């Protein structure tokens, strides 16, 4: 087994209008993970419940848009802020190791996702 390797980059832009009463922030991110580590269930006859394996590669890409507006700023002591956040995230399992049964690993990934949720962001 080898350590999991992740290559990531992020690019973004922040814009402010009307003395920053309207702000727009946009971010694009991409993460490619190789040698993914996953506990794989073993038959009970082995005497062990799981084995930790490197199972493949996964790509995570997405966009995030944040819009902030301040319609009222210190009007009779009141400030009103409005925030809108939109995120689009795509996870893709790009490769599963050849010496592992694909159907078995896919079932394990489904169980893993249901129990713990994938935390790649």
C-alpha positions in Angstrom: 0.0 0.0 0.0 1.2 3.5 -0.8 0.1 6.9 0.6 -2.7 8.7 -1.0 -1.5 11.6 -3.3 -3.6 14.7 -4.0 -2.9 17.4 -6.6 -5.1 20.5 -6.3 -5.4 24.0 -7.6 -7.9 26.9 -7.1 -8.4 30.1 -8.9 -10.8 32.9 -8.1 -11.7 36.5 -8.4 -13.3 39.0 -6.0 -15.1 42.1 -7.3 -16.7 45.0 -5.3 -19.1 47.6 -6.6 -20.8 50.7 -5.2 -18.4 51.1 -2.3 -18.5 47.4 -1.7 -22.3 47.4 -1.2 -22.3 44.7 -3.8 -19.6 42.0 -3.8 -19.1 39.1 -6.1 -16.7 36.2 -5.5 -16.1 33.4 -7.9 -13.9 30.3 -7.4 -13.0 27.3 -9.5 -11.2 24.4 -8.0 -9.9 21.0 -9.1 -8.5 18.2 -7.1 -7.1 14.9 -8.5 -6.5 12.1 -5.9 -4.4 9.1 -6.8 -3.9 5.9 -4.8 -7.2 6.3 -2.9 -7.3 4.5 0.3 -10.4 2.5 1.2 -11.2 -0.2 3.8 -12.5 -3.2 1.8 -14.5 -5.9 3.6 -13.1 -9.4 3.7 -14.9 -12.8 4.0 -15.3 -13.8 7.6 -13.3 -17.0 6.9 -10.1 -14.9 6.8 -10.3 -14.0 10.4 -10.2 -10.3 9.5 -13.1 -7.9 8.8 -11.4 -5.4 6.5 -8.2 -4.8 4.5 -6.9 -1.3 3.7 -6.2 -1.0 0.0 -5.3 1.6 -2.7 -8.2 1.4 -5.0 -7.8 4.0 -7.7 -8.1 7.6 -8.7 -10.8 10.3 -8.2 -11.3 13.8 -9.6 -13.2 16.5 -7.8 -14.0 19.8 -9.7 -16.3 22.6 -8.9 -17.4 26.2 -9.1 -18.5 28.5 -6.3 -20.3 31.8 -6.6 -20.9 34.1 -3.7 -22.9 37.4 -4.0 -23.1 39.7 -1.1 -25.3 42.8 -1.0 -25.9 45.5 1.6 -29.2 47.2 0.7 -29.2 49.2 3.9 -26.0 50.4 5.6 -26.4 52.2 9.0 -29.8 53.7 8.3 -31.0 54.7 11.8 -28.6 52.2 13.3 -29.8 49.3 11.0 -27.6 47.4 8.5 -29.2 44.8 6.3 -26.9 42.2 4.6 -28.1 39.7 2.0 -25.9 36.7 0.9 -26.4 34.2 -1.9 -24.1 31.2 -2.4 -24.2 28.8 -5.3 -21.9 25.7 -5.5 -21.5 23.1 -8.2 -19.3 20.1 -7.4 -18.5 17.1 -9.5 -16.9 14.0 -8.1 -15.8 11.2 -10.5 -14.1 7.9 -9.8 -11.7 7.9 -12.8 -9.9 4.6 -12.3 -10.3 1.5 -10.2 -7.3 -0.7 -9.7 -7.3 -3.6 -12.3 -6.6 -6.4 -9.8 -9.8 -5.6 -7.8 -13.3 -6.6 -8.7 -15.1 -3.5 -9.9 -18.5 -4.5 -8.7 -17.1 -5.3 -5.2 -15.3 -1.9 -5.0 -18.4 0.0 -6.2 -20.5 -1.6 -3.5 -17.8 -0.6 -0.9 -17.8 3.0 -2.2 -21.6 3.2 -1.9 -21.4 1.9 1.7 -18.6 4.3 2.5 -20.4 7.2 1.0 -23.6 6.4 2.9 -21.8 6.0 6.2 -19.2 8.8 6.1 -19.9 10.9 3.0 -16.9 11.8 0.8 -15.1 14.8 2.1 -13.2 15.8 -1.0 -14.0 19.5 -1.6 
